[in-house]
């Protein structure tokens, strides 16, 4: 069975974790929450620092949630967060979504948030997610779609940023416009009962703009993504610095507004 071939574009720099630790079941998995029952056994793939995992665990108090990620250090962060919240119904492991180390028909729900856009074979990943889900269970996936990101005021340098991100991500074997492809990928993976929806993140208040622009400015110059951009010949350090400045300038605009759309699928097994 194939294993992961893509390179994770974002890495785990503080500017990345600043975003990941903000994510909750409410702002990132609301399309799934209404399907949960207290007894369910859930697998959370690409759990990152564990904030969504912990929220899901609180929603299934008689069930269990297993969080998995490819990065051992980030799995430890998720484990520590669950312990800090006093959650006794969680466990964590290192895993590759292309080849999950679980028997068939193990989980009631298999969930992934912003994972398939980073993997080498999203259809194979969905097949694996389906394999470990019990008959009648749910595979739930939510992915952002970079090509549909929209912001105001317009900024030619931020247009350059979006083009740069696409080039770096695709050079890593990833697909940044995953949101629009989820329904197609799910059908290719063999699902026939698919509910497809979309929801958004919007950053418009002073606080939201400052936070969103700041983490992307820092990510553009200091993260693994920045190094990949330079090493891959996609941008110079000077160009990255100009992009970071454009992010900060946008964040200071009182009329600034940013839309991050997400595609979602609930697939019944």
Backbone as JSON, one array per atom type, in Angstrom:
{
  "sequence": "XXXXXXXXXXXXXXXXXXXXXXXXXXXXXXXXXXXXXXXXXXXXXXXXXXXXXXXXXXXXXXXXXXXXXXXXXXXXXXXXXXXXXXXXXXXXXXXXXXXXXXXXXXXXXXXXXXXXXXXXXXXXXXXXXXXXXXXXXXXXXXXXXXXXXXXXXXXXXXXXXXXXXXXXXXXXXXXXXXXXXXXXXXXXXXXXXXXXXXXXXXXXXXXXXXXXXXXXXXXXXXXXXXXXXXXXXXXXXXXXXXXXXXXXXXXXXXXXXXXXXXXXXXXXX",
  "N": [[0.86, -1.19, 0.0], [0.59, 2.25, -0.82], [2.6, 4.83, 0.68], [2.93, 8.02, 2.38], [3.93, 10.58, 0.18], [4.12, 13.26, -0.29], [5.48, 16.48, 0.65], [5.1, 18.2, 3.67], [3.82, 21.35, 3.48], [3.55, 23.51, 5.28], [4.89, 23.01, 7.73], [5.84, 23.19, 11.25], [6.27, 25.62, 12.5], [6.07, 28.3, 14.92], [4.34, 30.29, 13.94], [2.65, 28.83, 12.35], [1.47, 27.02, 14.15], [0.15, 28.9, 15.65], [-2.09, 29.4, 14.16], [-3.18, 26.78, 13.95], [-3.77, 26.06, 16.61], [-5.86, 27.7, 17.14], [-8.05, 26.57, 16.03], [-11.19, 24.99, 16.4], [-13.8, 22.6, 17.24], [-16.15, 23.97, 16.81], [-15.51, 26.12, 15.01], [-14.37, 24.81, 12.91], [-15.38, 22.27, 12.41], [-18.13, 22.22, 12.37], [-20.03, 21.22, 10.59], [-19.99, 18.53, 11.07], [-20.57, 18.12, 13.77], [-23.29, 17.88, 14.52], [-23.85, 15.26, 13.86], [-22.76, 13.62, 15.72], [-22.75, 11.18, 18.36], [-22.99, 10.35, 21.86], [-21.61, 7.93, 22.43], [-19.75, 7.36, 20.46], [-16.89, 6.15, 18.61], [-14.11, 7.78, 17.5], [-11.83, 8.67, 14.91], [-9.36, 11.0, 14.5], [-7.74, 12.41, 12.01], [-4.57, 13.77, 11.16], [-4.24, 15.4, 13.42], [-2.76, 17.47, 14.51], [-1.97, 20.01, 16.91], [-4.07, 19.25, 18.53], [-6.46, 20.59, 19.26], [-9.02, 20.49, 17.98], [-9.41, 17.75, 18.22], [-9.6, 17.44, 21.02], [-11.95, 18.87, 21.51], [-13.8, 17.28, 20.12], [-13.63, 14.98, 21.65], [-14.8, 15.83, 24.03], [-17.39, 15.93, 23.2], [-18.18, 13.34, 22.89], [-18.61, 11.77, 25.4], [-18.99, 9.16, 26.39], [-17.66, 7.77, 24.55], [-14.68, 7.38, 22.5], [-11.78, 9.16, 21.32], [-9.32, 9.01, 18.92], [-6.4, 10.56, 18.1], [-4.32, 11.19, 15.36], [-1.2, 11.85, 13.74], [1.43, 12.7, 11.42], [3.73, 13.76, 12.47], [5.82, 13.21, 15.11], [6.5, 15.01, 17.24], [4.42, 16.88, 17.25], [2.29, 15.28, 17.87], [2.85, 14.75, 20.51], [2.35, 17.27, 21.6], [-0.42, 17.39, 21.24], [-1.22, 15.29, 22.88], [-0.45, 16.31, 25.36], [-2.16, 18.52, 25.57], [-4.68, 17.27, 25.75], [-4.36, 15.98, 28.19], [-4.07, 18.2, 29.84], [-6.64, 19.25, 29.68], [-7.97, 17.31, 31.03], [-9.03, 15.04, 29.81], [-10.05, 11.82, 29.59], [-10.74, 10.09, 27.63], [-9.21, 9.96, 25.3], [-6.66, 9.06, 22.93], [-3.44, 8.9, 21.32], [-1.41, 8.74, 18.35], [1.31, 8.18, 16.05], [0.88, 8.3, 12.58], [0.27, 7.41, 9.11], [-1.91, 8.57, 6.76], [-2.3, 7.28, 4.34], [-1.87, 4.63, 4.82], [-3.22, 3.28, 7.19], [-2.84, 2.01, 10.46], [-4.93, 0.3, 11.49], [-7.61, -2.03, 12.05], [-10.11, -3.11, 9.62], [-13.33, -1.51, 9.67], [-13.36, -0.15, 12.21], [-13.92, 2.39, 13.41], [-16.53, 4.72, 14.31], [-16.68, 7.27, 13.27], [-14.56, 8.93, 11.05], [-12.42, 11.59, 10.83], [-11.05, 14.44, 9.19], [-9.3, 17.44, 9.0], [-8.29, 19.9, 6.86], [-6.25, 18.27, 5.72], [-6.11, 16.56, 3.43], [-5.34, 18.27, 1.39], [-2.64, 18.33, 1.63], [-1.5, 15.85, 1.14], [0.01, 13.09, -0.7], [-1.63, 11.36, -2.2], [-4.73, 11.86, -2.29], [-7.09, 10.43, -2.87], [-6.47, 7.75, -2.32], [-6.01, 8.13, 0.39], [-8.62, 8.73, 1.27], [-9.82, 6.28, 0.68], [-8.56, 4.65, 2.56], [-9.51, 5.87, 4.89], [-12.19, 5.25, 4.61], [-12.04, 2.45, 4.75], [-11.41, 1.89, 7.46], [-13.66, 2.68, 8.73], [-16.75, 1.92, 10.27], [-19.55, 0.06, 8.86], [-22.24, 2.11, 7.96], [-21.16, 4.22, 9.29], [-19.34, 7.4, 9.34], [-17.3, 9.31, 7.17], [-15.68, 12.28, 7.43], [-14.63, 15.24, 6.01], [-12.9, 18.29, 5.68], [-11.73, 20.94, 3.73], [-9.73, 23.72, 2.92], [-9.67, 26.13, 0.19], [-7.43, 27.45, -1.67], [-7.35, 28.79, -4.13], [-9.74, 30.08, -4.19], [-9.62, 31.99, -2.25], [-10.33, 35.25, -1.09], [-9.84, 38.76, -0.87], [-9.93, 42.11, 0.45], [-8.74, 45.43, 0.86], [-7.62, 45.25, -2.58], [-4.44, 43.84, -3.49], [-1.57, 43.82, -5.29], [0.84, 42.57, -4.55], [0.03, 40.67, -2.69], [-1.45, 39.13, -4.41], [0.7, 38.05, -5.77], [1.72, 36.56, -3.65], [-0.25, 34.53, -3.4], [0.0, 33.19, -5.82], [2.65, 32.31, -5.5], [2.35, 30.62, -3.25], [0.76, 28.56, -4.34], [2.59, 27.51, -6.21], [4.71, 26.58, -4.58], [3.39, 24.71, -2.92], [2.39, 22.85, -4.8], [4.75, 21.95, -5.92], [5.59, 20.47, -3.81], [4.03, 18.25, -4.02], [1.41, 18.59, -3.26], [-2.07, 19.73, -3.14], [-3.37, 22.72, -3.25], [-5.88, 23.78, -3.87], [-7.93, 22.21, -2.76], [-10.51, 22.15, -1.65], [-12.57, 22.41, -3.59], [-12.33, 20.03, -4.86], [-13.06, 17.93, -3.25], [-15.57, 16.54, -3.36], [-15.37, 15.19, -5.82], [-13.04, 13.65, -5.33], [-14.02, 12.03, -3.26], [-15.98, 10.54, -4.6], [-14.34, 9.15, -6.39], [-13.03, 7.58, -4.57], [-14.89, 5.71, -3.96], [-17.18, 6.29, -2.52], [-20.71, 6.69, -2.32], [-22.84, 7.82, -1.01], [-22.9, 10.92, -0.33], [-22.69, 13.96, 1.29], [-22.33, 17.2, 0.4], [-20.99, 20.26, 1.36], [-20.3, 23.74, 2.15], [-18.39, 26.04, 4.05], [-17.17, 29.07, 5.64], [-14.24, 30.88, 6.78], [-13.99, 34.14, 8.04], [-12.13, 37.08, 8.25], [-12.21, 40.12, 9.66], [-12.47, 42.07, 11.7], [-10.5, 44.44, 13.63], [-8.86, 43.01, 15.4], [-8.98, 40.41, 14.32], [-7.91, 40.79, 11.73], [-5.33, 41.67, 12.37], [-4.29, 39.41, 13.65], [-4.51, 37.34, 11.66], [-3.09, 38.42, 9.45], [-0.63, 38.83, 10.66], [0.28, 36.24, 11.36], [0.56, 35.11, 8.83], [2.42, 36.82, 7.67], [4.66, 36.28, 9.27], [4.91, 33.54, 8.76], [5.61, 33.6, 6.11], [8.23, 34.44, 6.04], [9.68, 33.04, 7.99], [9.1, 30.32, 8.36], [9.09, 26.74, 7.6], [7.91, 26.64, 5.11], [8.81, 29.08, 3.99], [11.53, 28.5, 3.67], [11.33, 26.39, 1.86], [10.31, 27.77, -0.33], [12.48, 29.36, -1.07], [14.59, 27.48, -1.41], [13.52, 25.95, -3.44], [13.66, 27.65, -5.58], [11.57, 29.35, -6.04], [11.17, 31.85, -4.97], [12.99, 34.75, -3.8], [14.71, 35.71, -0.77], [14.36, 38.43, -0.44], [12.06, 38.91, -1.94], [10.22, 37.44, -0.46], [10.24, 38.91, 1.89], [9.05, 41.25, 0.97], [6.49, 40.31, 0.42], [5.67, 39.64, 3.01], [5.61, 42.2, 4.13], [3.49, 43.25, 2.65], [1.37, 41.72, 3.6], [1.25, 42.69, 6.25], [0.63, 45.36, 5.75], [-1.9, 45.08, 4.57], [-3.25, 44.04, 6.8], [-3.4, 46.26, 8.42], [-5.33, 47.83, 7.32], [-8.32, 49.56, 7.73], [-10.64, 48.86, 6.4], [-10.15, 46.3, 5.73], [-10.69, 42.92, 4.72], [-11.05, 39.42, 4.71], [-11.55, 36.33, 3.13], [-11.78, 32.89, 3.68], [-12.63, 30.17, 2.08], [-14.12, 26.91, 2.53], [-14.46, 23.61, 1.38], [-16.57, 20.83, 2.16], [-17.22, 17.44, 3.02], [-19.51, 14.95, 4.0], [-19.44, 11.65, 4.22], [-21.22, 8.77, 3.95], [-20.69, 5.5, 5.0]],
  "CA": [[0.0, 0.0, 0.0], [1.46, 3.43, -0.89], [2.72, 5.69, 1.85], [3.01, 9.45, 2.11], [5.0, 11.02, -0.71], [4.16, 14.72, -0.33], [6.18, 17.21, 1.71], [4.16, 19.1, 4.33], [4.23, 22.69, 3.07], [3.55, 24.51, 6.34], [5.75, 22.74, 8.87], [5.24, 23.43, 12.56], [6.76, 26.85, 13.09], [5.11, 28.93, 15.83], [3.34, 31.01, 13.17], [1.69, 27.82, 11.88], [0.73, 26.55, 15.32], [-0.72, 30.01, 16.05], [-3.35, 29.16, 13.45], [-3.72, 25.46, 14.24], [-4.32, 26.0, 17.96], [-7.09, 28.5, 17.13], [-9.13, 25.78, 15.45], [-12.05, 24.28, 17.33], [-14.89, 21.9, 16.56], [-17.17, 24.95, 16.42], [-15.15, 26.92, 13.85], [-13.73, 24.0, 11.87], [-16.04, 20.97, 12.19], [-19.55, 22.37, 12.71], [-20.81, 20.37, 9.69], [-19.96, 17.18, 11.61], [-20.96, 18.06, 15.18], [-24.67, 17.41, 14.67], [-23.92, 13.83, 13.59], [-22.08, 12.88, 16.78], [-23.5, 10.58, 19.47], [-22.08, 10.27, 23.01], [-20.87, 6.67, 22.54], [-19.01, 7.1, 19.24], [-15.44, 6.03, 18.54], [-13.72, 8.7, 16.42], [-10.43, 8.81, 14.51], [-9.09, 12.36, 14.02], [-6.51, 12.31, 11.22], [-3.9, 15.07, 11.06], [-4.78, 16.08, 14.61], [-1.98, 18.66, 14.87], [-1.81, 20.21, 18.36], [-5.12, 18.54, 19.26], [-7.58, 21.4, 19.75], [-10.26, 19.9, 17.48], [-9.49, 16.42, 18.84], [-10.1, 17.59, 22.39], [-13.36, 19.27, 21.44], [-14.57, 16.11, 19.73], [-13.66, 14.07, 22.81], [-15.78, 16.35, 24.98], [-18.72, 15.71, 22.63], [-18.49, 11.9, 22.95], [-18.09, 11.42, 26.72], [-18.98, 7.71, 26.57], [-16.89, 7.2, 23.45], [-13.24, 7.65, 22.51], [-11.23, 9.83, 20.15], [-7.91, 8.74, 18.65], [-5.79, 11.57, 17.25], [-3.08, 10.74, 14.72], [-0.49, 12.82, 12.91], [2.7, 12.14, 10.95], [4.85, 14.39, 13.17], [5.82, 12.77, 16.51], [6.54, 16.12, 18.19], [3.1, 17.51, 17.34], [1.45, 14.31, 18.59], [3.1, 14.98, 21.94], [1.61, 18.48, 21.98], [-1.84, 17.04, 21.33], [-1.37, 14.46, 24.08], [-0.34, 17.2, 26.52], [-3.38, 19.32, 25.64], [-5.75, 16.42, 26.26], [-4.12, 15.8, 29.62], [-4.35, 19.49, 30.48], [-8.1, 19.38, 29.76], [-8.52, 16.23, 31.85], [-9.81, 14.14, 28.96], [-9.62, 10.44, 29.77], [-11.22, 9.27, 26.5], [-8.4, 10.23, 24.11], [-5.33, 8.48, 22.77], [-2.76, 9.52, 20.19], [-0.4, 7.9, 17.72], [1.89, 8.63, 14.79], [0.28, 7.49, 11.53], [0.21, 7.9, 7.74], [-3.28, 8.36, 6.31], [-2.33, 6.39, 3.19], [-1.73, 3.24, 5.28], [-3.56, 3.35, 8.61], [-2.56, 0.77, 11.19], [-6.14, -0.09, 12.22], [-8.39, -3.02, 11.3], [-11.33, -2.67, 8.95], [-14.57, -1.32, 10.45], [-12.97, 0.13, 13.6], [-14.39, 3.66, 13.96], [-17.84, 5.24, 13.91], [-16.42, 8.49, 12.51], [-13.18, 9.28, 10.72], [-12.46, 13.02, 10.55], [-9.79, 15.09, 8.81], [-9.47, 18.88, 8.71], [-7.14, 20.45, 6.14], [-5.23, 17.22, 5.61], [-5.98, 16.0, 2.08], [-4.63, 19.21, 0.53], [-1.2, 18.19, 1.85], [-1.03, 14.48, 0.97], [0.39, 12.72, -2.06], [-2.69, 10.65, -2.91], [-5.93, 12.07, -1.49], [-8.1, 9.39, -3.1], [-6.05, 6.61, -1.51], [-6.25, 8.49, 1.79], [-10.05, 8.55, 1.52], [-10.1, 4.84, 0.7], [-8.13, 4.16, 3.87], [-10.46, 6.38, 5.87], [-13.4, 4.44, 4.45], [-11.77, 1.08, 5.19], [-11.4, 1.74, 8.92], [-14.95, 3.16, 9.24], [-17.77, 0.88, 10.37], [-20.71, 0.25, 8.0], [-23.17, 3.08, 8.53], [-20.39, 5.31, 9.88], [-19.15, 8.64, 8.57], [-16.01, 9.94, 6.89], [-15.93, 13.72, 7.37], [-13.41, 15.93, 5.59], [-13.05, 19.71, 5.37], [-10.5, 21.44, 3.13], [-9.77, 25.07, 2.36], [-9.46, 26.21, -1.26], [-6.63, 28.67, -1.82], [-7.69, 29.5, -5.35], [-10.96, 30.86, -3.97], [-9.39, 33.02, -1.24], [-10.67, 36.59, -1.57], [-9.57, 39.8, 0.13], [-10.09, 43.52, 0.11], [-8.48, 45.98, -0.46], [-6.77, 44.47, -3.46], [-3.0, 44.06, -3.31], [-0.82, 43.05, -6.28], [1.86, 41.73, -3.92], [-0.66, 39.51, -2.13], [-1.71, 38.25, -5.56], [1.96, 37.32, -5.96], [1.79, 35.56, -2.57], [-1.12, 33.39, -3.69], [0.66, 32.44, -6.89], [3.81, 31.67, -4.9], [1.92, 29.5, -2.42], [0.36, 27.48, -5.24], [3.77, 26.89, -6.81], [5.45, 25.84, -3.56], [2.6, 23.56, -2.49], [2.32, 21.82, -5.85], [6.09, 21.35, -6.01], [5.66, 19.51, -2.7], [3.11, 17.14, -4.25], [0.15, 18.9, -2.6], [-3.1, 20.39, -3.96], [-3.91, 23.78, -2.4], [-7.29, 24.04, -4.19], [-8.55, 20.93, -2.43], [-11.91, 22.26, -1.27], [-13.45, 22.2, -4.75], [-12.11, 18.68, -5.37], [-13.44, 16.91, -2.27], [-16.68, 15.71, -3.84], [-14.82, 14.32, -6.85], [-12.15, 12.67, -4.69], [-14.84, 11.07, -2.51], [-16.59, 9.64, -5.57], [-13.28, 8.27, -6.88], [-12.68, 6.65, -3.5], [-15.93, 4.7, -3.87], [-18.37, 6.72, -1.76], [-21.9, 7.02, -3.11], [-23.72, 8.64, -0.17], [-22.02, 12.05, -0.02], [-23.3, 15.27, 1.48], [-21.29, 18.19, 0.13], [-21.34, 21.6, 1.83], [-19.18, 24.69, 2.22], [-18.45, 27.11, 5.06], [-16.06, 30.01, 5.47], [-13.69, 31.73, 7.81], [-13.88, 35.54, 7.63], [-11.31, 37.9, 9.14], [-12.59, 41.48, 9.32], [-12.28, 43.02, 12.79], [-9.11, 44.83, 13.83], [-8.15, 41.91, 16.04], [-8.89, 39.29, 13.38], [-6.96, 41.14, 10.66], [-3.98, 41.7, 12.93], [-3.87, 38.03, 13.91], [-4.38, 36.59, 10.4], [-2.0, 38.99, 8.66], [0.63, 38.63, 11.38], [0.78, 34.86, 11.27], [1.01, 34.85, 7.46], [3.67, 37.56, 7.46], [5.73, 35.51, 9.91], [5.06, 32.26, 8.06], [6.22, 33.86, 4.81], [9.68, 34.68, 6.15], [10.36, 32.31, 9.06], [8.69, 28.93, 8.51], [9.58, 25.76, 6.62], [7.38, 27.1, 3.82], [9.72, 30.1, 3.47], [12.74, 27.82, 3.22], [10.98, 25.65, 0.65], [10.18, 28.73, -1.42], [13.83, 29.78, -1.49], [15.35, 26.32, -1.89], [12.94, 25.48, -4.7], [13.82, 28.65, -6.61], [10.28, 30.0, -6.29], [11.24, 33.24, -4.51], [14.18, 35.14, -3.05], [14.41, 36.22, 0.57], [13.87, 39.8, -0.6], [10.67, 38.81, -2.39], [9.42, 36.98, 0.69], [10.11, 40.05, 2.79], [8.07, 42.17, 0.38], [5.17, 39.7, 0.63], [5.34, 39.81, 4.43], [5.23, 43.61, 4.32], [2.15, 43.44, 2.06], [0.43, 41.15, 4.56], [1.08, 43.62, 7.38], [-0.07, 46.54, 5.26], [-3.31, 44.72, 4.45], [-3.79, 43.89, 8.15], [-3.6, 47.59, 9.03], [-6.4, 48.54, 6.62], [-9.57, 49.52, 8.49], [-11.65, 48.22, 5.57], [-9.64, 44.99, 5.34], [-11.62, 41.77, 4.82], [-10.41, 38.24, 4.1], [-12.42, 35.16, 3.1], [-11.17, 31.57, 3.47], [-13.7, 29.19, 1.88], [-13.82, 25.49, 2.75], [-15.35, 22.55, 0.96], [-16.79, 19.81, 3.19], [-18.0, 16.27, 2.65], [-19.9, 13.92, 4.96], [-19.59, 10.47, 3.4], [-21.75, 7.63, 4.72], [-20.06, 4.23, 4.56]],
  "C": [[0.89, 1.24, 0.0], [1.47, 4.19, 0.42], [2.91, 7.13, 1.39], [4.2, 9.79, 1.22], [5.13, 12.54, -0.74], [4.97, 15.26, 0.84], [5.19, 18.19, 2.34], [4.63, 20.54, 4.13], [4.4, 23.63, 4.27], [4.58, 24.27, 7.43], [5.06, 23.08, 10.17], [5.89, 24.61, 13.28], [5.68, 27.47, 13.97], [4.02, 29.67, 15.07], [2.29, 30.08, 12.59], [0.83, 27.34, 13.04], [-0.19, 27.63, 15.88], [-2.09, 29.85, 15.4], [-3.98, 27.84, 13.88], [-4.36, 25.39, 15.63], [-5.57, 26.85, 18.12], [-8.29, 27.67, 16.72], [-9.88, 25.0, 16.53], [-13.06, 23.46, 16.54], [-15.93, 22.88, 16.06], [-16.78, 25.7, 15.15], [-14.58, 26.1, 12.69], [-14.41, 22.66, 11.6], [-17.53, 21.04, 12.5], [-20.43, 21.48, 11.84], [-20.92, 18.92, 10.19], [-20.62, 17.07, 12.98], [-22.36, 17.49, 15.37], [-24.84, 15.92, 14.44], [-23.38, 12.99, 14.75], [-23.05, 12.38, 17.85], [-22.52, 10.3, 20.61], [-21.19, 9.03, 23.05], [-19.85, 6.46, 21.43], [-17.49, 6.96, 19.46], [-14.98, 6.79, 17.3], [-12.21, 8.6, 16.18], [-10.26, 10.2, 13.91], [-7.73, 12.35, 13.34], [-5.9, 13.69, 11.02], [-4.29, 15.96, 12.23], [-4.02, 17.34, 14.98], [-1.88, 18.79, 16.38], [-3.01, 19.76, 19.18], [-6.31, 19.35, 19.71], [-8.93, 20.86, 19.26], [-10.47, 18.53, 18.1], [-10.09, 16.5, 20.22], [-11.56, 17.99, 22.42], [-14.25, 18.09, 21.07], [-14.7, 15.13, 20.89], [-14.69, 14.52, 23.84], [-17.21, 16.1, 24.5], [-19.13, 14.24, 22.62], [-18.02, 11.34, 24.29], [-18.1, 9.92, 27.02], [-18.21, 6.99, 25.46], [-15.41, 7.48, 23.6], [-12.87, 8.41, 21.24], [-9.75, 9.51, 20.07], [-7.41, 9.81, 17.69], [-4.49, 11.05, 16.67], [-2.51, 11.85, 13.85], [0.83, 12.19, 12.49], [3.88, 12.64, 11.76], [4.84, 13.99, 14.65], [5.78, 13.92, 17.51], [5.17, 16.77, 18.35], [2.11, 16.59, 18.01], [1.63, 14.49, 20.09], [2.39, 16.24, 22.43], [0.13, 18.18, 22.15], [-2.11, 16.21, 22.58], [-1.34, 15.33, 25.34], [-1.59, 18.05, 26.68], [-4.54, 18.51, 26.21], [-5.59, 16.18, 27.76], [-4.44, 17.06, 30.4], [-5.86, 19.7, 30.66], [-8.77, 18.26, 30.56], [-9.37, 15.25, 31.07], [-9.26, 12.72, 29.06], [-9.98, 9.56, 28.58], [-10.48, 9.58, 25.21], [-7.15, 9.37, 24.12], [-4.75, 9.0, 21.47], [-1.68, 8.6, 19.65], [0.14, 8.62, 16.48], [1.35, 7.71, 13.69], [0.37, 8.19, 10.19], [-1.17, 7.56, 7.2], [-3.37, 7.43, 5.11], [-2.3, 4.92, 3.6], [-1.95, 3.21, 6.79], [-3.41, 2.0, 9.27], [-3.74, 0.4, 12.1], [-6.91, -1.1, 11.39], [-9.57, -2.37, 10.57], [-12.43, -2.45, 9.98], [-14.31, -1.04, 11.92], [-13.72, 1.33, 14.18], [-15.79, 4.0, 13.46], [-17.7, 6.46, 13.01], [-14.93, 8.61, 12.26], [-13.19, 10.71, 10.18], [-11.07, 13.51, 10.15], [-10.08, 16.54, 8.45], [-8.18, 19.42, 8.11], [-5.96, 19.49, 6.13], [-5.02, 16.82, 4.16], [-5.28, 16.95, 1.13], [-3.12, 19.04, 0.61], [-0.65, 16.8, 1.52], [-0.76, 14.16, -0.49], [-0.71, 12.08, -2.86], [-3.99, 10.78, -2.11], [-7.0, 11.01, -1.68], [-7.74, 8.13, -2.31], [-6.27, 6.89, -0.03], [-7.73, 8.3, 2.15], [-10.44, 7.07, 1.52], [-9.7, 4.23, 2.04], [-9.08, 4.62, 4.97], [-11.76, 5.58, 5.82], [-13.2, 3.03, 5.01], [-11.9, 0.92, 6.69], [-12.69, 2.25, 9.56], [-15.98, 2.04, 9.22], [-18.88, 1.12, 9.34], [-21.75, 1.14, 8.69], [-22.48, 4.27, 9.17], [-20.13, 6.43, 8.89], [-17.67, 8.93, 8.38], [-16.29, 11.41, 6.63], [-14.63, 14.45, 7.08], [-13.75, 17.37, 5.24], [-11.71, 20.25, 4.87], [-10.69, 22.87, 2.65], [-9.44, 25.03, 0.87], [-8.75, 27.53, -1.56], [-7.02, 29.47, -3.05], [-8.93, 30.36, -5.23], [-10.81, 31.88, -2.84], [-9.68, 34.39, -1.86], [-10.37, 37.6, -0.47], [-9.79, 41.19, -0.46], [-9.41, 44.34, 1.2], [-7.55, 45.07, -1.28], [-5.29, 44.83, -3.25], [-2.25, 43.21, -4.33], [0.23, 42.13, -5.65], [1.22, 40.52, -3.24], [-1.15, 38.58, -3.23], [-0.47, 37.41, -5.85], [2.12, 36.23, -4.9], [0.96, 34.33, -2.91], [-0.54, 32.54, -4.81], [1.86, 31.67, -6.35], [3.39, 30.46, -4.07], [1.5, 28.3, -3.28], [1.59, 26.76, -5.79], [4.54, 26.05, -5.79], [4.68, 24.57, -3.16], [2.59, 22.46, -3.55], [3.69, 21.19, -6.11], [6.3, 20.32, -4.91], [4.75, 18.3, -2.9], [1.74, 17.36, -3.66], [-0.82, 19.56, -3.59], [-3.79, 21.46, -3.12], [-5.37, 24.12, -2.69], [-8.11, 22.79, -3.92], [-10.05, 21.03, -2.2], [-12.86, 21.93, -2.4], [-13.37, 20.77, -5.28], [-12.64, 17.59, -4.45], [-14.53, 15.98, -2.78], [-16.18, 14.72, -4.89], [-13.91, 13.25, -6.24], [-12.95, 11.6, -3.95], [-15.5, 10.07, -3.46], [-15.54, 8.66, -6.11], [-12.88, 7.23, -5.85], [-13.77, 5.6, -3.26], [-17.14, 5.08, -3.05], [-19.51, 7.04, -2.72], [-22.89, 7.88, -2.33], [-22.88, 9.8, 0.38], [-22.86, 13.3, 0.16], [-22.21, 16.32, 1.39], [-21.78, 19.57, 0.54], [-20.11, 22.49, 1.78], [-19.44, 25.69, 3.32], [-17.16, 27.91, 4.98], [-15.5, 30.46, 6.82], [-13.63, 33.15, 7.23], [-13.1, 36.3, 8.69], [-11.53, 39.36, 8.77], [-12.4, 42.49, 10.45], [-10.8, 43.39, 12.89], [-8.3, 43.68, 14.4], [-7.94, 40.75, 15.07], [-7.87, 39.58, 12.28], [-5.53, 41.12, 11.18], [-3.44, 40.28, 13.13], [-3.58, 37.28, 12.61], [-3.21, 37.11, 9.57], [-0.65, 38.75, 9.33], [1.17, 37.23, 11.25], [1.24, 34.53, 9.85], [2.27, 35.63, 7.12], [4.84, 36.79, 8.05], [5.99, 34.19, 9.18], [5.82, 32.46, 6.75], [7.72, 34.04, 4.89], [10.39, 33.73, 7.1], [10.08, 30.82, 9.11], [9.4, 28.02, 7.51], [9.12, 26.14, 5.21], [8.32, 28.14, 3.19], [10.99, 29.46, 2.93], [12.5, 27.04, 1.95], [10.88, 26.58, -0.55], [11.53, 29.15, -1.97], [14.58, 28.61, -2.1], [14.83, 25.8, -3.23], [13.06, 26.48, -5.83], [12.54, 29.4, -6.95], [10.3, 31.49, -5.9], [12.58, 33.48, -3.83], [13.76, 35.59, -1.65], [13.85, 37.64, 0.49], [12.41, 39.8, -1.04], [9.76, 38.36, -1.26], [9.21, 38.11, 1.68], [9.08, 41.05, 2.28], [6.65, 41.63, 0.56], [4.74, 39.86, 2.09], [4.91, 41.24, 4.73], [3.82, 43.87, 3.78], [1.08, 42.86, 2.98], [0.18, 42.12, 5.71], [0.35, 44.88, 6.96], [-1.56, 46.25, 5.1], [-3.95, 44.65, 5.84], [-4.07, 45.21, 8.84], [-4.73, 48.37, 8.38], [-7.71, 48.43, 7.4], [-10.7, 48.85, 7.72], [-11.25, 46.79, 5.18], [-10.61, 43.86, 5.65], [-10.99, 40.61, 4.09], [-11.34, 37.05, 4.24], [-11.6, 33.91, 2.82], [-12.3, 30.56, 3.32], [-13.21, 27.76, 2.07], [-14.89, 24.62, 2.1], [-15.42, 21.5, 2.06], [-17.54, 18.63, 2.58], [-18.27, 15.4, 3.88], [-20.25, 12.68, 4.12], [-20.06, 9.3, 4.27], [-21.19, 6.34, 4.13], [-21.15, 3.15, 4.42]]
}
